[in-house]
Amino acid sequence: MPTLNVPQAQFLAMPHKFRGFVAGFGSGKTWVGCSGLCQHVWEWPRINAGYFAPTYPQIRDIFFPTIEEVAFDWGLRIKIKESDKEVDFYSGGQYRSTVICRSMEKPATIVGFKIGHALVDELDVMAKLKAEQAWRKIIARMRYKVHGLKNGVDVATTPEGFKFTYQQFVKQISEKPELKTLYGLVQASTYDNEANLPDDYISSLEDSYPPQLIRAYLRGQFVNLTSGAVYPDFDRRLNHSNEVEREREPLLIGMDFNRLKMSAVVYVLRGGWPIAVAEVTDGRDTPYMADLLKRQYASKGHPIQIFPDASGANSSSKNASESDLSILQQAGFSIRVNSTNPAIADRVNAVNSLILNGQGERRLKINTNRCPHLTDGLEQQAYDKNGMPDKSSGVDHLNDAGGYPLAFLFPISKPMTTTQSLRM
């Protein structure tokens, strides 16, 4: 018998044409989706199926190794044709069917073949409009006319807010109850698959993730990640510290480049965690900031590392022929920056995970007396109508500056798991 946990078994037993498996990291999404493909191969030989991922690297890195393990679990053997992006299935030495693999990165390229079953993996990591376009293209491929065949589509995804999967499998059904016979949804959590995960897998996520991401990425819940406060768990009392920089203590400084609005946040590390001990606002330009930091800190023996806005490598707030980063380097500061800034959501999530994680720990502290503008910014910044941190209120510059070193030193990322030890 195939190896399944309870939510996975419930999902495969659903009679619906369109089935959704929405679940947290490590919950067995790709595993159960691949199980659905194997189920189709056994029930409908020589009727091809399709696998659709956000990018081609995901097909190579996630699907190919997972389908090999799942097929063995279902008593099947496969042959991966990587150059063709296809997987052939065999029972013993007898050919049974093929799964055609395509990326959804360019939905217009999903043409020229027909299938009788589809697995759409991690649909909600895509922008809503692109997900809609890919969905329509995939539905158009379901063209086998065989009695009893559903031409069904399985969706296996982590919830990324109220995006396409929510609209298609939840909101649409509430508005049109007659669609309940077509659409079925199972929501599962990482905890449902705990027996198949390393002992510290869940606890490490709980340590790293803020509460709203715990609800989405461990419990598989639809959570609004792009409305309301950008930093909803910041509390000027609970995240407060009276600490200040000590004599000759190393300083970590985040810096945002905006002409006449240069901003910086000064951190120290205590027990390995960051404390904001000072802020700089409304700096004229980069030379001004470099001179200020040299006089105020470097001249007093503080080693300084600056974590700047990566766009500062392109031009200067003072002189278009010279970059902000080169000015800081010439001033003698150590610069730590990647070639590009982290995605805004990744920076915000890194800050939020330090403000409050899933274990109730507040690891980012702010001297709110010495950083009043940063404190106001963390309290007041909201998302705009496009789901991005609002830039119109003027409280964003210090939030951006303060976020660069935190995202660099304490990044959080969606875990990559190997199929040999986990059912993804």
N, C-alpha and C positions, 0 to 999 in steps of 0.2 A: 504493500500500500504506500502511496506517496506520503511524504512527511509534511504535515501541515499543522499550524496551531489553530485555535478555535476560530478567530476572525477570518483566517485564510480559508478554512473549510466552509464557513458561512458564505463567503464571497463566491466560491466556485459552485456552490449549490443554488445560487440565485438564478431564476429563470429569465431575467430581463435581457432585452436586446443590448442595452447599454448599461454596463456595470462599472461602478466607481469604487476604488479602494483608496481611501484617504487616510494617511497614517503618518506617524512620526519617523524620525531617523532610526534605522536598524530594526524596523518593525516587520520587515519581510515583504515590502511592496513589489520589488522586482522579482522576488522569488515566486510570489503568488501570481503575478502577471505571466511569468514564464510557465507556471503550472497550467494556467489557462490555455497557453499556446500548445502545450503537450496534450492537454485534454482534447483540444481541437484536432490535433494530429491523429490521435487514436480514433476519434469518432468520425472524422471526415477525411479519409485518406485521399491524397492527390488533389485536395482543394487547398490552395496556397493561403498562407496567412501573412500578416505584416507586423513589423515592429517599428515604432516611430519614437525617436528620441530628440531632445532639443538640439543636439549637435552630433556630428559624426564621431568625435572622440568618445562620447558616452557609449555609442554602439560598441566600439572596440574595447573600452576599459571596463564597462559595466555589463552590457548585455552578453557579449560573447562568452566570458567566463561563467556568468550565471546560468545561461541556458545550457551550457555543457553539463554543469552539476545537476540542474533540475531534470534534464532529459534522462540522465542516468538514474535518478530517483524514480522516474516514471517508466523505466525499462526500455528506454530508447537510446539510440546512438546517433550522433550528429557528425556532420562534416561542415566545418566553417569555411566558406569561400570569401575570404576577407576582401579581396579586390573587387568582387561583385557585390559585396554587402548582402550576402545571402547565407542561409543556414539550411542544409538538407538534413532530413530526418530519416532514420532507418530503424526497422524492427528486425533484429537479426541481420541478415544480408539484404533484406527487401526494402527498397525505397518506398517511403510513404508520402512525404510532402516537403514543401520548402517554405521558409519564412523569409520574406523580402524585407530588408532593413533600409529605412530612409531617415534622413534628418529633417526636422521641422523648421530649421533655420531659415530656409527659403521655401515657404509653402507652395509657391508656384511650380516647383520642381517635382511635386508629388503627383505624377501623371504616368500614363502609359502601361499600367498593369491592373489586374483585378485580383481581389482577395476575398476570402469568406469569413475571416476573423482578424481582428487587429488588437494589438496592445500598444497603448499610448502611454509612454513613461514620462513622469515628472512634467506633466503638461503645465502646471501652474508656475514653474520657474520662468515661463515665457511671458512677455507682455500680453495683456488681455486681447488686444486686436490681432496679434500674430497667432495666438492660440485659437481664436475664432476662425481665422483663415485656414490654419492647418486642419482643424476639425472638419471644416467643409470639404477640403480636399480629400481627407481620409474617408469620409462618408461616401464620397463619389467613387472611391475604389471598391466599395462593397457591392460587387456586381455579379456574383455567382447566382444563377437561378436553379436551385436544387431543392426539391421538396424537403421540408423540415429544417433546412439550414437557416439560422437566424441572421447571418451576415452581421454578427455582433461586434461591438467595440468595448474593450476593457480599458479603463483609465486607472493608472496607479500613480499617485502623486503625494508629495508632502504639501500640506496646505500653506499657501503663501498669501494669506489674507483672503478677502472676498473677491477672488478673481474668477476665471472662466469656469472652473469645476464647481464652485459654489453656485454661480449663476445657472449652470446647466443642470446640476443634479439636486439642488436645494430650492433656490428661489423660483426657478421655472416650474417646479413641481407644486410648490405652494400656490402659485398663481393659476396653474392648469392641472388640477388633481387627476384628470383623465390620463395624464402622462405617467402616472405611477406604475402602470403595467409595462412601460417601456424602460424606465430608468430606476435602477436600484443602487443603493449606496451603503457601504460598510465603512465606518470610521474606527480605526484601531490605534492603539498606542504602542510606544516602544516597550512598555511594561508587559504587553501581551506576548512579546517575543523574547522576554528576558532570559529564558532557559537557553537560548541559542546565542547569547551575547557574552562577551568577556565580563568578568565579575565587576570591573570598574567602569564599564561603558556608560551606564546610566548615571552613576554618581559623578563622573567627569563632566557630563553634559549639565547636570544640575548645578555643579560648581561654576560652570562657565557661562551659562545662559541667563538672561534676565527673565522675570516671570512671564511676560507676554510671549516670549519665544519658547518657554517651557510648554505653555499651553498648545502652541502650534507644532513645535518640532519634537516633542515627546508624547504629548497626549493626542495629537492628531486633530485638534479642534480648529475651526475657522475663527481666526482672531483678526481684528482690524489692526493692522500694523502701520497704517499710514493716515491716521486721523487723530485729532486731539493733541495732547502734549507730546513733543518729541522725546522728552525725558520724564515720563510720567511718575517714576518712583523716586525722583530726587526730592530730598527733604533737607532744608537748610539746617535743621536741628540734628537729625540723625546722621547726616553726612558731614557734620561740622567737625573741625579740628582746630585747636589753638596753636598747633605746631608752627614754627617758623624755621627758616634755614639756619643751620648751625655753622660755626666758623669753618671756612674752607671746605664745606660740604659740596659734593658734586650736585650740579643742577641740571635738570632736563627742561628744556624750554620749547613749547610749541609756538609756532609763529604763522600768522596769516597775513598775506600781502594785499593791501588795499591802499591806494594813494590817499594820504591824509587820514586814513582809518587803520593804520597798522596796529595789529594786536598781538599780544604774547601772553602766555600763561607759564609761570615758573613752578616746576614740581620738584619735590625731593622724594626719595624712596625710603620708606621706613618699614622694616619687616618684609621688604619685597613689594610693597604696594604703594601707589602714588598718593601724595598729598600736595594739593595746590596751595602754595604759600604766598604767591604774589601775582599781580597781573599788570599789564601795560596796555593802555588804550589810547586811541587817537594819535598814534605815532605818525610823523609827517611822511617819512620814507625810510628805505632800508638803511642808508648811512646813519640817519638819526637813531634808529633802533640799535644798530651795531655799536655806536658810540655810547648810548645809554647803558647797554648791557656790559660794555667794557668798564665804564666808570663805576657802575653800581655793584657789579658782581666779580668780573674777571680781575679787576685791580685789587680785590680783597682776597684773592687766592682761590676762588671757586672754579673748579673745572666745569666747563659748560659744554653740553651737547644740545644742538638745536635740531628740532624736528619740524621742518617747514612745510608749507604748501608746495607740492611738487611743481606746480606751474611757475614757481619762482626761478626755475632753470631757464625759462624762455626769455624773459625781459625784466627790466628793473622798474621799481616804483620811482626811481630817480632819473635813470638814463636808459633809453631804449637800446643803446648799444652794449649795455652791460647787464648781466643777469643778477637778480637778487641773491641767488646762492653764491655766485662768485664774490659778491661784496662781503657776505658773511664769512666766506672762507678766507678772504684776504685780511679780514679783521682778526683771524686766528681762532675762529670757532670750529669745533668738530660738527660736521653736518651729517645727519642720518636721515636719509630720504630714499624712497624707491623712485623708479622712473616715472611712475604715475601715482596720483592719489588713489587711496582705496575707494571703492564704491561708497557713495554716501550712506547707504543702508548698512554697509559693513562697519563704517566708522561709528555711526549712531549705535549700532548693536554692541560694539566693543565698549563704548562709554556706558551704555545702560547695564551691561553685564557687570561692570565694576561698581556702578551706583547701587545695584541690588541684584544678587543672583538668585537662582532657584532654591538655594539653601537658606535664604534670608540673610546673607552676609553682605555688608556694605564695605567694599574694599577701596573705593575711591573716597577720599576725604578732601574737604575744601576749608581753608581758613576763610570763612565767610566775612570776617571783619576786614581782611586784607584783599579779598577778591569779591567786592560787592557787585561788580558788573557781571562777572562770570556767574555768580549766584543768581542774579536776576535772569540772566540768559537761560540757565538750566531750568529755572522755574517757568519762564514765560514763553519760550519758543514753541510754536505749534506747527502743524502741517498745513500747507496751503491746499487749494482746491485740486491741485494736480498730484497730491500725495507726497510732496517734497517739503523738507523743512523750510518754513517761511523765511524769506530774506527781506521782507518789507518793513519789519518792525525795528530793525537796527540792533537787535540783540544777538545776531548770528555770528559776528566776527570772532568774539572770544570763544564761543562754543566751537567754532571751526578750529581755531588755534589750539584750544585745549584738547581737542579730539585727536589731532595728528600724532602726538607721542603715545597716546593710549592705544590707538589702532595699530601703531607700529610695534609696540612692546607687548601688548596684551590682545592680539587679534583673536576673534572667534570665527570659526569656519564650520561649514557643514561637514560632518565627518565622512571620510571615504572608508568603506568597509570592504573586506575581501570575502568572496563567496565561499572560500574554504572554511571560514570560521563563523560567518554570519549569513543569515538569510536577509537580503536587503529589501 
